[in-house]
Amino acid sequence: MQIPLLDDDKPRFPDPRGALAEPDGLLAVGGNLQPETLLSAYRSGIFPWYQDDDPILWWSPATRCVLPPAELHCSKSLRKTLRRNQYQVSLNQSFGDVIQACSEPREDDGGTWITDEMIAAYRQLHSQGQAHSIEVWHDRELIGGLYGVAVGSLFCGESMFSRRASASKIAMAHLCRWGLESGLQLIDCQLVNPHLVSLGAVSVERSAFLAELEQCRQHPLKWPSPGVGEESSRLHYEW
């Protein structure tokens, strides 16, 4: 099967159900990372993922990793950490710093898929109120966080990072708690990994995910606007 090559100026995505079985989920090549292109992709259940030397690759895997906010699993150690309340957590307070931290090479493979081009694209989405971040602070130092794209009541998580133990888990716990209060239906985690599974993420078939996405698109959430004051963006919860 030949992979569709997208037009660089006005890419039109094929049906995500036609993605390859091997490599799992590869759907199309090319296009661009303009805000309207990215939003069209996410609204169709598609996301970009590629290395710096590759063309833009678009994916919709047969099995999707998702986390319903109500199903978040807090281990005893994580719950203990949350109850200590030694960290400060904010929403949309420092998106640029979060995505930059997520782009730093990981110890396990030394590489990164968050290119400079991607950073610029998602920062533009954030400035338009379409991409969001959760930040975890300790003594005014950014120690963890996550970012992603909102599609109605679905949050398409892109990446997370930790500079101290459990910092990304703290960010996810606060996203889920905020989401339960705000009408968030589902967090799209894209690909399965042990870290996400430990938090309660599960695998669903692509057809089930696309059906859920269609419902979520109809229920937009009111996210804090980029640039809101520090006090109004803080998240405080009892655990």
BALOZA-456573 format. One record per residue: residue number from 1; y, z, x of N, C-alpha, C in turn; residue in one letter. Coordinates in pm, whole numbers. Example, Ala and Ser with C-alpha at 12.3 -4.5 7.8 and 13.67 -1.06 7.14 Angstrom:
<nodes>
NODE | num | nnorth | nup | neast | canorth | caup | caeast | cnorth | cup | ceast | residu
NODE | 1 | -569 | 780 | 1319 | -450 | 780 | 1230 | -330 | 780 | 1320 | A
NODE | 2 | -225 | 708 | 1285 | -106 | 714 | 1367 | 3 | 787 | 1290 | S
</nodes>
This chain:
<nodes>
NODE | num | nnorth | nup | neast | canorth | caup | caeast | cnorth | cup | ceast | residu
NODE | 1 | -120 | 0 | 84 | 0 | 0 | 0 | 125 | 0 | 88 | M
NODE | 2 | 220 | -86 | 56 | 344 | -95 | 133 | 446 | 3 | 79 | Q
NODE | 3 | 510 | 79 | 170 | 610 | 177 | 130 | 741 | 105 | 98 | I
NODE | 4 | 803 | 133 | -18 | 930 | 68 | -52 | 1039 | 100 | 51 | P
NODE | 5 | 1114 | -2 | 87 | 1228 | 14 | 176 | 1354 | 18 | 90 | L
NODE | 6 | 1426 | 129 | 95 | 1541 | 147 | 8 | 1664 | 76 | 62 | L
NODE | 7 | 1748 | 31 | -28 | 1876 | -29 | 8 | 1964 | 77 | 72 | D
NODE | 8 | 2033 | 44 | 180 | 2115 | 142 | 250 | 2236 | 186 | 168 | D
NODE | 9 | 2289 | 98 | 85 | 2411 | 129 | 12 | 2384 | 195 | -123 | D
NODE | 10 | 2296 | 136 | -202 | 2268 | 189 | -336 | 2117 | 201 | -357 | K
NODE | 11 | 2058 | 301 | -292 | 1912 | 314 | -303 | 1868 | 352 | -444 | P
NODE | 12 | 1759 | 294 | -489 | 1697 | 328 | -618 | 1555 | 374 | -590 | R
NODE | 13 | 1525 | 497 | -629 | 1395 | 555 | -596 | 1286 | 505 | -689 | F
NODE | 14 | 1168 | 477 | -634 | 1054 | 442 | -719 | 1000 | 566 | -791 | P
NODE | 15 | 912 | 546 | -885 | 848 | 654 | -958 | 775 | 745 | -858 | D
NODE | 16 | 807 | 876 | -857 | 744 | 966 | -760 | 593 | 976 | -774 | P
NODE | 17 | 540 | 941 | -891 | 396 | 945 | -912 | 324 | 835 | -834 | R
NODE | 18 | 402 | 742 | -777 | 342 | 636 | -698 | 341 | 665 | -549 | G
NODE | 19 | 369 | 789 | -510 | 370 | 824 | -368 | 230 | 812 | -307 | A
NODE | 20 | 226 | 793 | -176 | 99 | 778 | -106 | 15 | 905 | -112 | L
NODE | 21 | -115 | 886 | -105 | -207 | 1000 | -91 | -219 | 1040 | 55 | A
NODE | 22 | -196 | 945 | 147 | -204 | 973 | 290 | -102 | 886 | 364 | E
NODE | 23 | -1 | 942 | 429 | 31 | 1084 | 429 | 75 | 1130 | 289 | P
NODE | 24 | 33 | 1249 | 253 | 51 | 1299 | 118 | 198 | 1303 | 77 | D
NODE | 25 | 232 | 1223 | -24 | 364 | 1231 | -83 | 468 | 1136 | -29 | G
NODE | 26 | 439 | 1061 | 74 | 539 | 966 | 126 | 567 | 861 | 20 | L
NODE | 27 | 694 | 847 | -16 | 732 | 762 | -129 | 816 | 642 | -90 | L
NODE | 28 | 911 | 662 | 1 | 1004 | 554 | 35 | 1066 | 580 | 171 | A
NODE | 29 | 1126 | 474 | 226 | 1188 | 479 | 357 | 1328 | 421 | 347 | V
NODE | 30 | 1423 | 483 | 420 | 1557 | 426 | 428 | 1655 | 489 | 333 | G
NODE | 31 | 1755 | 413 | 293 | 1859 | 467 | 206 | 1964 | 542 | 285 | G
NODE | 32 | 2023 | 644 | 225 | 2128 | 721 | 290 | 2124 | 865 | 239 | N
NODE | 33 | 2211 | 948 | 294 | 2217 | 1089 | 254 | 2348 | 1121 | 183 | L
NODE | 34 | 2405 | 1022 | 116 | 2525 | 1048 | 38 | 2493 | 1146 | -76 | Q
NODE | 35 | 2592 | 1224 | -121 | 2567 | 1323 | -226 | 2498 | 1265 | -349 | P
NODE | 36 | 2542 | 1147 | -394 | 2483 | 1090 | -515 | 2336 | 1050 | -492 | E
NODE | 37 | 2305 | 1009 | -368 | 2166 | 974 | -336 | 2078 | 1098 | -335 | T
NODE | 38 | 2125 | 1205 | -269 | 2048 | 1329 | -263 | 2027 | 1387 | -402 | L
NODE | 39 | 2130 | 1388 | -484 | 2117 | 1443 | -618 | 2021 | 1361 | -702 | L
NODE | 40 | 2025 | 1230 | -688 | 1932 | 1145 | -760 | 1788 | 1175 | -719 | S
NODE | 41 | 1769 | 1198 | -589 | 1635 | 1231 | -540 | 1585 | 1363 | -597 | A
NODE | 42 | 1665 | 1467 | -586 | 1622 | 1598 | -633 | 1598 | 1599 | -785 | Y
NODE | 43 | 1680 | 1525 | -857 | 1662 | 1519 | -1002 | 1536 | 1442 | -1040 | R
NODE | 44 | 1479 | 1370 | -944 | 1356 | 1295 | -968 | 1234 | 1362 | -905 | S
NODE | 45 | 1252 | 1480 | -844 | 1141 | 1548 | -781 | 1108 | 1497 | -642 | G
NODE | 46 | 1210 | 1445 | -573 | 1193 | 1382 | -442 | 1282 | 1455 | -342 | I
NODE | 47 | 1238 | 1467 | -217 | 1321 | 1529 | -115 | 1308 | 1454 | 17 | F
NODE | 48 | 1412 | 1459 | 104 | 1405 | 1393 | 235 | 1344 | 1487 | 339 | P
NODE | 49 | 1268 | 1429 | 431 | 1208 | 1508 | 539 | 1169 | 1412 | 649 | W
NODE | 50 | 1233 | 1425 | 765 | 1207 | 1332 | 874 | 1260 | 1391 | 1004 | Y
NODE | 51 | 1218 | 1335 | 1115 | 1264 | 1379 | 1246 | 1384 | 1295 | 1289 | Q
NODE | 52 | 1451 | 1341 | 1393 | 1576 | 1279 | 1436 | 1559 | 1132 | 1472 | D
NODE | 53 | 1446 | 1094 | 1528 | 1426 | 956 | 1573 | 1367 | 867 | 1464 | D
NODE | 54 | 1336 | 924 | 1348 | 1275 | 848 | 1239 | 1381 | 792 | 1145 | D
NODE | 55 | 1345 | 690 | 1066 | 1431 | 654 | 952 | 1422 | 765 | 848 | P
NODE | 56 | 1509 | 763 | 750 | 1502 | 863 | 643 | 1373 | 842 | 563 | I
NODE | 57 | 1295 | 948 | 550 | 1170 | 943 | 474 | 1184 | 1030 | 350 | L
NODE | 58 | 1135 | 979 | 237 | 1146 | 1050 | 109 | 1006 | 1084 | 58 | W
NODE | 59 | 990 | 1207 | 3 | 859 | 1260 | -28 | 852 | 1317 | -169 | W
NODE | 60 | 732 | 1306 | -226 | 698 | 1374 | -351 | 548 | 1403 | -347 | S
NODE | 61 | 508 | 1514 | -284 | 365 | 1541 | -262 | 288 | 1563 | -391 | P
NODE | 62 | 158 | 1536 | -384 | 71 | 1548 | -501 | 62 | 1692 | -550 | A
NODE | 63 | 74 | 1786 | -457 | 72 | 1928 | -491 | 203 | 1991 | -445 | T
NODE | 64 | 267 | 2063 | -536 | 399 | 2120 | -507 | 389 | 2271 | -498 | R
NODE | 65 | 461 | 2329 | -403 | 468 | 2474 | -390 | 589 | 2525 | -466 | C
NODE | 66 | 568 | 2614 | -561 | 678 | 2665 | -644 | 668 | 2817 | -655 | V
NODE | 67 | 781 | 2878 | -687 | 786 | 3023 | -708 | 869 | 3053 | -832 | L
NODE | 68 | 806 | 3094 | -942 | 882 | 3141 | -1057 | 948 | 3275 | -1020 | P
NODE | 69 | 1078 | 3292 | -1041 | 1145 | 3416 | -999 | 1078 | 3543 | -1049 | P
NODE | 70 | 1023 | 3538 | -1170 | 959 | 3658 | -1225 | 829 | 3692 | -1155 | A
NODE | 71 | 774 | 3596 | -1078 | 645 | 3617 | -1012 | 660 | 3657 | -866 | E
NODE | 72 | 782 | 3687 | -823 | 803 | 3729 | -684 | 714 | 3849 | -650 | L
NODE | 73 | 644 | 3839 | -539 | 560 | 3951 | -494 | 634 | 4027 | -384 | H
NODE | 74 | 666 | 4152 | -413 | 728 | 4240 | -313 | 621 | 4334 | -259 | C
NODE | 75 | 585 | 4317 | -134 | 489 | 4409 | -73 | 551 | 4549 | -63 | S
NODE | 76 | 469 | 4647 | -35 | 520 | 4785 | -21 | 624 | 4794 | 89 | K
NODE | 77 | 597 | 4724 | 200 | 691 | 4730 | 312 | 823 | 4661 | 278 | S
NODE | 78 | 815 | 4546 | 207 | 939 | 4478 | 168 | 1018 | 4561 | 68 | L
NODE | 79 | 948 | 4619 | -29 | 1017 | 4703 | -128 | 1084 | 4823 | -60 | R
NODE | 80 | 1017 | 4878 | 39 | 1074 | 4991 | 113 | 1200 | 4948 | 186 | K
NODE | 81 | 1194 | 4829 | 248 | 1311 | 4775 | 318 | 1427 | 4753 | 221 | T
NODE | 82 | 1398 | 4699 | 103 | 1502 | 4673 | 5 | 1564 | 4804 | -45 | L
NODE | 83 | 1483 | 4905 | -62 | 1534 | 5033 | -111 | 1620 | 5106 | -9 | R
NODE | 84 | 1595 | 5079 | 118 | 1678 | 5143 | 221 | 1823 | 5097 | 212 | R
NODE | 85 | 1842 | 4974 | 163 | 1977 | 4922 | 141 | 2061 | 4924 | 269 | N
NODE | 86 | 1998 | 4882 | 378 | 2068 | 4882 | 507 | 2136 | 4748 | 535 | Q
NODE | 87 | 2117 | 4651 | 444 | 2172 | 4518 | 463 | 2268 | 4484 | 351 | Y
NODE | 88 | 2353 | 4387 | 375 | 2442 | 4335 | 271 | 2397 | 4191 | 242 | Q
NODE | 89 | 2398 | 4156 | 115 | 2352 | 4023 | 74 | 2462 | 3955 | -7 | V
NODE | 90 | 2487 | 3828 | 22 | 2592 | 3754 | -48 | 2541 | 3617 | -89 | S
NODE | 91 | 2615 | 3555 | -179 | 2580 | 3424 | -234 | 2696 | 3327 | -209 | L
NODE | 92 | 2666 | 3216 | -142 | 2766 | 3112 | -117 | 2884 | 3160 | -33 | N
NODE | 93 | 2859 | 3253 | 57 | 2967 | 3306 | 139 | 2977 | 3237 | 275 | Q
NODE | 94 | 2866 | 3183 | 326 | 2869 | 3124 | 460 | 2763 | 3014 | 472 | S
NODE | 95 | 2775 | 2913 | 386 | 2674 | 2806 | 380 | 2658 | 2737 | 514 | F
NODE | 96 | 2768 | 2702 | 578 | 2761 | 2629 | 704 | 2686 | 2705 | 811 | G
NODE | 97 | 2707 | 2836 | 819 | 2637 | 2917 | 919 | 2488 | 2927 | 886 | D
NODE | 98 | 2455 | 2933 | 757 | 2314 | 2942 | 718 | 2238 | 2814 | 755 | V
NODE | 99 | 2291 | 2699 | 719 | 2219 | 2575 | 748 | 2213 | 2549 | 898 | I
NODE | 100 | 2316 | 2591 | 970 | 2313 | 2576 | 1115 | 2203 | 2664 | 1175 | Q
NODE | 101 | 2190 | 2786 | 1125 | 2086 | 2876 | 1174 | 1947 | 2822 | 1139 | A
NODE | 102 | 1933 | 2765 | 1019 | 1804 | 2708 | 979 | 1765 | 2589 | 1067 | C
NODE | 103 | 1864 | 2523 | 1124 | 1837 | 2403 | 1205 | 1795 | 2437 | 1347 | S
NODE | 104 | 1807 | 2562 | 1388 | 1770 | 2599 | 1524 | 1620 | 2585 | 1544 | E
NODE | 105 | 1576 | 2534 | 1659 | 1432 | 2516 | 1684 | 1355 | 2645 | 1665 | P
NODE | 106 | 1236 | 2634 | 1604 | 1150 | 2750 | 1580 | 1060 | 2774 | 1701 | R
NODE | 107 | 1019 | 2899 | 1718 | 935 | 2934 | 1832 | 798 | 2867 | 1825 | E
NODE | 108 | 748 | 2840 | 1703 | 612 | 2787 | 1690 | 598 | 2644 | 1740 | D
NODE | 109 | 702 | 2559 | 1716 | 688 | 2420 | 1759 | 806 | 2369 | 1842 | D
NODE | 110 | 913 | 2446 | 1849 | 1026 | 2408 | 1932 | 1110 | 2295 | 1878 | G
NODE | 111 | 1080 | 2246 | 1757 | 1154 | 2135 | 1700 | 1229 | 2172 | 1575 | G
NODE | 112 | 1299 | 2074 | 1519 | 1370 | 2093 | 1393 | 1378 | 1960 | 1320 | T
NODE | 113 | 1373 | 1966 | 1187 | 1390 | 1845 | 1107 | 1528 | 1841 | 1043 | W
NODE | 114 | 1608 | 1948 | 1062 | 1742 | 1953 | 1004 | 1840 | 1893 | 1105 | I
NODE | 115 | 1861 | 1765 | 1094 | 1943 | 1691 | 1189 | 2092 | 1714 | 1161 | T
NODE | 116 | 2175 | 1671 | 1255 | 2320 | 1680 | 1235 | 2362 | 1602 | 1111 | D
NODE | 117 | 2297 | 1488 | 1087 | 2326 | 1407 | 969 | 2294 | 1485 | 841 | E
NODE | 118 | 2184 | 1556 | 841 | 2146 | 1637 | 726 | 2245 | 1752 | 705 | M
NODE | 119 | 2282 | 1818 | 813 | 2376 | 1929 | 801 | 2505 | 1883 | 736 | I
NODE | 120 | 2557 | 1770 | 782 | 2681 | 1716 | 724 | 2663 | 1682 | 577 | A
NODE | 121 | 2548 | 1624 | 542 | 2523 | 1584 | 403 | 2516 | 1705 | 310 | A
NODE | 122 | 2445 | 1809 | 350 | 2429 | 1925 | 263 | 2556 | 2009 | 257 | Y
NODE | 123 | 2633 | 2008 | 363 | 2763 | 2077 | 358 | 2854 | 2007 | 257 | R
NODE | 124 | 2844 | 1876 | 249 | 2922 | 1803 | 150 | 2876 | 1838 | 9 | Q
NODE | 125 | 2744 | 1847 | -11 | 2691 | 1888 | -140 | 2740 | 2029 | -177 | L
NODE | 126 | 2743 | 2115 | -77 | 2791 | 2252 | -102 | 2937 | 2253 | -145 | H
NODE | 127 | 3017 | 2171 | -80 | 3160 | 2166 | -114 | 3182 | 2117 | -257 | S
NODE | 128 | 3082 | 2043 | -310 | 3089 | 1994 | -448 | 3023 | 2089 | -547 | Q
NODE | 129 | 2975 | 2204 | -498 | 2913 | 2302 | -586 | 2770 | 2270 | -624 | G
NODE | 130 | 2702 | 2184 | -546 | 2565 | 2144 | -578 | 2461 | 2210 | -489 | Q
NODE | 131 | 2500 | 2254 | -371 | 2409 | 2323 | -278 | 2459 | 2465 | -258 | A
NODE | 132 | 2364 | 2558 | -238 | 2398 | 2700 | -237 | 2323 | 2773 | -128 | H
NODE | 133 | 2377 | 2887 | -89 | 2314 | 2968 | 15 | 2311 | 3115 | -24 | S
NODE | 134 | 2211 | 3184 | 28 | 2204 | 3330 | 22 | 2213 | 3378 | 166 | I
NODE | 135 | 2299 | 3477 | 190 | 2317 | 3529 | 325 | 2278 | 3677 | 331 | E
NODE | 136 | 2216 | 3717 | 441 | 2181 | 3856 | 466 | 2256 | 3901 | 590 | V
NODE | 137 | 2328 | 4012 | 577 | 2416 | 4061 | 684 | 2376 | 4202 | 726 | W
NODE | 138 | 2402 | 4232 | 852 | 2390 | 4369 | 902 | 2508 | 4393 | 995 | H
NODE | 139 | 2593 | 4487 | 955 | 2716 | 4516 | 1033 | 2794 | 4388 | 1060 | D
NODE | 140 | 2812 | 4307 | 955 | 2888 | 4182 | 959 | 2824 | 4072 | 1045 | R
NODE | 141 | 2701 | 4093 | 1086 | 2626 | 3991 | 1160 | 2529 | 3922 | 1065 | E
NODE | 142 | 2530 | 3789 | 1065 | 2438 | 3712 | 981 | 2299 | 3717 | 1043 | L
NODE | 143 | 2203 | 3777 | 973 | 2070 | 3796 | 1029 | 1961 | 3720 | 954 | I
NODE | 144 | 1995 | 3658 | 841 | 1896 | 3584 | 766 | 1959 | 3513 | 648 | G
NODE | 145 | 1881 | 3423 | 588 | 1933 | 3353 | 471 | 1848 | 3233 | 434 | G
NODE | 146 | 1894 | 3164 | 331 | 1827 | 3043 | 284 | 1930 | 2953 | 217 | L
NODE | 147 | 1894 | 2826 | 199 | 1983 | 2734 | 128 | 1900 | 2633 | 52 | Y
NODE | 148 | 1963 | 2569 | -46 | 1894 | 2468 | -125 | 1990 | 2402 | -222 | G
NODE | 149 | 1934 | 2321 | -311 | 2011 | 2240 | -405 | 1976 | 2280 | -547 | V
NODE | 150 | 2077 | 2292 | -632 | 2055 | 2328 | -772 | 2037 | 2203 | -857 | A
NODE | 151 | 1932 | 2203 | -939 | 1911 | 2098 | -1039 | 1891 | 2169 | -1172 | V
NODE | 152 | 1998 | 2188 | -1246 | 1989 | 2265 | -1369 | 1943 | 2406 | -1340 | G
NODE | 153 | 1835 | 2449 | -1403 | 1782 | 2583 | -1382 | 1669 | 2586 | -1279 | S
NODE | 154 | 1661 | 2481 | -1198 | 1567 | 2474 | -1085 | 1646 | 2484 | -956 | L
NODE | 155 | 1596 | 2564 | -862 | 1657 | 2571 | -729 | 1561 | 2507 | -630 | F
NODE | 156 | 1605 | 2399 | -567 | 1522 | 2327 | -470 | 1547 | 2388 | -332 | C
NODE | 157 | 1462 | 2481 | -293 | 1480 | 2547 | -164 | 1453 | 2452 | -50 | G
NODE | 158 | 1541 | 2452 | 50 | 1527 | 2363 | 164 | 1477 | 2434 | 289 | E
NODE | 159 | 1536 | 2546 | 323 | 1493 | 2615 | 445 | 1545 | 2758 | 442 | S
NODE | 160 | 1484 | 2843 | 527 | 1527 | 2982 | 542 | 1513 | 3023 | 688 | M
NODE | 161 | 1578 | 3130 | 724 | 1568 | 3177 | 863 | 1577 | 3329 | 868 | F
NODE | 162 | 1526 | 3386 | 976 | 1535 | 3531 | 1000 | 1568 | 3555 | 1146 | S
NODE | 163 | 1663 | 3641 | 1170 | 1692 | 3688 | 1306 | 1648 | 3833 | 1323 | R
NODE | 164 | 1607 | 3894 | 1212 | 1545 | 4027 | 1213 | 1430 | 4026 | 1114 | R
NODE | 165 | 1337 | 4117 | 1133 | 1216 | 4120 | 1050 | 1251 | 4124 | 902 | A
NODE | 166 | 1187 | 4037 | 824 | 1196 | 4034 | 678 | 1330 | 3986 | 623 | S
NODE | 167 | 1421 | 3939 | 708 | 1554 | 3901 | 658 | 1546 | 3785 | 559 | A
NODE | 168 | 1460 | 3686 | 584 | 1449 | 3574 | 489 | 1382 | 3620 | 360 | S
NODE | 169 | 1291 | 3717 | 369 | 1228 | 3771 | 248 | 1329 | 3848 | 165 | K
NODE | 170 | 1421 | 3917 | 230 | 1528 | 3986 | 159 | 1614 | 3884 | 83 | I
NODE | 171 | 1644 | 3772 | 149 | 1723 | 3667 | 84 | 1650 | 3612 | -38 | A
NODE | 172 | 1520 | 3586 | -26 | 1443 | 3532 | -137 | 1435 | 3633 | -252 | M
NODE | 173 | 1417 | 3761 | -219 | 1410 | 3864 | -323 | 1539 | 3870 | -403 | A
NODE | 174 | 1652 | 3858 | -336 | 1780 | 3862 | -406 | 1804 | 3734 | -485 | H
NODE | 175 | 1758 | 3620 | -434 | 1769 | 3497 | -512 | 1689 | 3510 | -642 | L
NODE | 176 | 1569 | 3564 | -632 | 1485 | 3580 | -752 | 1549 | 3677 | -850 | C
NODE | 177 | 1602 | 3788 | -801 | 1664 | 3886 | -891 | 1789 | 3827 | -957 | R
NODE | 178 | 1873 | 3760 | -878 | 1990 | 3693 | -936 | 1946 | 3588 | -1035 | W
NODE | 179 | 1839 | 3513 | -1000 | 1791 | 3408 | -1087 | 1742 | 3460 | -1221 | G
NODE | 180 | 1673 | 3574 | -1221 | 1626 | 3632 | -1346 | 1742 | 3669 | -1438 | L
NODE | 181 | 1852 | 3712 | -1380 | 1969 | 3747 | -1459 | 2046 | 3624 | -1506 | E
NODE | 182 | 2033 | 3514 | -1434 | 2120 | 3399 | -1457 | 2052 | 3281 | -1524 | S
NODE | 183 | 1922 | 3291 | -1551 | 1853 | 3184 | -1619 | 1777 | 3089 | -1529 | G
NODE | 184 | 1763 | 3123 | -1402 | 1687 | 3038 | -1311 | 1540 | 3037 | -1353 | L
NODE | 185 | 1485 | 2918 | -1373 | 1347 | 2906 | -1421 | 1245 | 2893 | -1310 | Q
NODE | 186 | 1281 | 2825 | -1202 | 1181 | 2793 | -1100 | 1249 | 2768 | -966 | L
NODE | 187 | 1182 | 2808 | -859 | 1224 | 2776 | -723 | 1123 | 2678 | -665 | I
NODE | 188 | 1170 | 2561 | -628 | 1086 | 2460 | -566 | 1081 | 2488 | -416 | D
NODE | 189 | 963 | 2523 | -366 | 946 | 2552 | -223 | 889 | 2432 | -147 | C
NODE | 190 | 864 | 2324 | -217 | 819 | 2196 | -161 | 678 | 2203 | -104 | Q
NODE | 191 | 662 | 2256 | 18 | 532 | 2254 | 85 | 479 | 2395 | 105 | L
NODE | 192 | 349 | 2410 | 90 | 287 | 2542 | 101 | 288 | 2592 | 245 | V
NODE | 193 | 323 | 2720 | 263 | 302 | 2786 | 391 | 273 | 2934 | 365 | N
NODE | 194 | 209 | 3003 | 459 | 169 | 3143 | 436 | 284 | 3236 | 403 | P
NODE | 195 | 400 | 3211 | 462 | 517 | 3295 | 436 | 554 | 3291 | 288 | H
NODE | 196 | 557 | 3173 | 230 | 592 | 3158 | 89 | 483 | 3213 | -2 | L
NODE | 197 | 358 | 3188 | 34 | 247 | 3240 | -46 | 251 | 3392 | -50 | V
NODE | 198 | 289 | 3456 | 60 | 297 | 3602 | 62 | 403 | 3655 | -34 | S
NODE | 199 | 498 | 3570 | -71 | 603 | 3610 | -165 | 569 | 3577 | -310 | L
NODE | 200 | 453 | 3514 | -331 | 410 | 3483 | -467 | 414 | 3337 | -503 | G
NODE | 201 | 448 | 3250 | -409 | 451 | 3106 | -437 | 311 | 3054 | -466 | A
NODE | 202 | 303 | 2957 | -556 | 175 | 2898 | -595 | 185 | 2746 | -588 | V
NODE | 203 | 71 | 2681 | -593 | 65 | 2534 | -591 | 43 | 2481 | -732 | S
NODE | 204 | 117 | 2376 | -768 | 99 | 2309 | -896 | 88 | 2159 | -873 | V
NODE | 205 | 23 | 2091 | -965 | 11 | 1947 | -955 | 147 | 1880 | -976 | E
NODE | 206 | 166 | 1764 | -915 | 293 | 1693 | -924 | 333 | 1668 | -1070 | R
NODE | 207 | 238 | 1632 | -1153 | 271 | 1603 | -1293 | 328 | 1727 | -1363 | S
NODE | 208 | 271 | 1844 | -1334 | 321 | 1968 | -1395 | 460 | 2000 | -1343 | A
NODE | 209 | 481 | 1978 | -1214 | 613 | 2004 | -1157 | 718 | 1911 | -1217 | F
NODE | 210 | 687 | 1783 | -1232 | 783 | 1688 | -1287 | 816 | 1721 | -1432 | L
NODE | 211 | 717 | 1769 | -1507 | 743 | 1808 | -1646 | 837 | 1929 | -1650 | A
NODE | 212 | 815 | 2024 | -1560 | 902 | 2142 | -1553 | 1043 | 2102 | -1510 | E
NODE | 213 | 1052 | 2012 | -1415 | 1180 | 1962 | -1368 | 1259 | 1899 | -1481 | L
NODE | 214 | 1193 | 1819 | -1563 | 1260 | 1753 | -1675 | 1323 | 1855 | -1768 | E
NODE | 215 | 1255 | 1966 | -1791 | 1309 | 2072 | -1876 | 1426 | 2142 | -1809 | Q
NODE | 216 | 1411 | 2171 | -1680 | 1514 | 2245 | -1606 | 1645 | 2167 | -1595 | C
NODE | 217 | 1634 | 2034 | -1586 | 1755 | 1952 | -1572 | 1852 | 1972 | -1689 | R
NODE | 218 | 1802 | 2013 | -1802 | 1883 | 2025 | -1922 | 1955 | 2158 | -1934 | Q
NODE | 219 | 1935 | 2249 | -1837 | 1992 | 2383 | -1849 | 2064 | 2423 | -1720 | H
NODE | 220 | 2185 | 2372 | -1700 | 2259 | 2406 | -1578 | 2297 | 2553 | -1572 | P
NODE | 221 | 2299 | 2607 | -1451 | 2337 | 2746 | -1429 | 2480 | 2753 | -1377 | L
NODE | 222 | 2540 | 2869 | -1394 | 2675 | 2890 | -1343 | 2666 | 2961 | -1209 | K
NODE | 223 | 2665 | 2882 | -1102 | 2662 | 2937 | -967 | 2805 | 2971 | -924 | W
NODE | 224 | 2824 | 3074 | -843 | 2957 | 3100 | -787 | 3007 | 2979 | -709 | P
NODE | 225 | 3132 | 2947 | -725 | 3188 | 2831 | -655 | 3200 | 2859 | -506 | S
NODE | 226 | 3183 | 2755 | -422 | 3205 | 2773 | -279 | 3346 | 2825 | -252 | P
NODE | 227 | 3357 | 2918 | -159 | 3487 | 2972 | -124 | 3531 | 3090 | -207 | G
NODE | 228 | 3442 | 3144 | -292 | 3481 | 3261 | -370 | 3499 | 3380 | -276 | V
NODE | 229 | 3574 | 3481 | -322 | 3599 | 3598 | -240 | 3472 | 3674 | -206 | G
NODE | 230 | 3476 | 3747 | -95 | 3359 | 3818 | -47 | 3309 | 3919 | -149 | E
NODE | 231 | 3398 | 3992 | -211 | 3356 | 4095 | -306 | 3283 | 4035 | -425 | E
NODE | 232 | 3332 | 3924 | -477 | 3274 | 3865 | -597 | 3141 | 3794 | -569 | S
NODE | 233 | 3109 | 3772 | -440 | 2985 | 3703 | -407 | 2874 | 3798 | -362 | S
NODE | 234 | 2901 | 3926 | -356 | 2799 | 4020 | -311 | 2696 | 4044 | -420 | R
NODE | 235 | 2571 | 4062 | -377 | 2461 | 4088 | -469 | 2412 | 4231 | -448 | L
NODE | 236 | 2414 | 4311 | -553 | 2371 | 4451 | -546 | 2263 | 4474 | -651 | H
NODE | 237 | 2145 | 4518 | -607 | 2038 | 4545 | -702 | 1964 | 4675 | -663 | Y
NODE | 238 | 1911 | 4739 | -764 | 1825 | 4855 | -741 | 1680 | 4807 | -735 | E
NODE | 239 | 1608 | 4851 | -634 | 1471 | 4808 | -615 | 1374 | 4923 | -636 | W
</nodes>
